[in-house]
């Protein structure tokens, strides 16, 4: 069964919908420029609602102190690095905080897949996302996709999720073309920018499976 991550959850309605619909991962965005950003306190209040999904913290070039502050407030299961973190930085964070690390990498052409080998020893999972479009101010959540067929048949060395421009309408096709074992969605299950739609969350998870 394909795994599903619902990212950018910032209210109780969306959080509960993701948990009840059977999401494997729920993502909190700790990046203030994002319309989906939450504070550690807000994330803690949502996490306290419970549910079986693993809690992922999306970080963009965060400092050790910032991460320590987040973890002091909310128990996370995975650190998702969505900035320019190097393999050495990823390895250092994994060692310091004792949590699995998921590294997001932007994909636009076959050459971009070469970076996987550099990061594989340092992280536990990959999130293969579309590269941000020109002029984008966010590293992800831009509703942009890439050629999913680039990933078909590739020997990706770690568990991975496909992201970028996925919706309830195209996710089944994306999985079929890419061979992805799991998917990640944020903007594709929103009714307005930064506002999750419980019906779209349920539809996405159903379509992904």
Buried (B, 14 or more C-beta within 10 A) or exposed (E): EBBBBBBBBBBEBBBBBBBEBBBBBBBBBBBEEBBBBBBBEBBBBBBEEEBEBBBBBBBBEBEEEEBEEBBEBBEBBBBBBBBEBEBEBBBBBBEEBEBBBBBBBBBEEEEBBEBBEEBBEBBBBBBBBBBBEEEEEBBBBBBBBBBBEBBEEBEBEBEBBBBBBBBBEBBBEBBEBBBBBBBBBBBBBBEEEBBBBBEBBBBBBBBBB
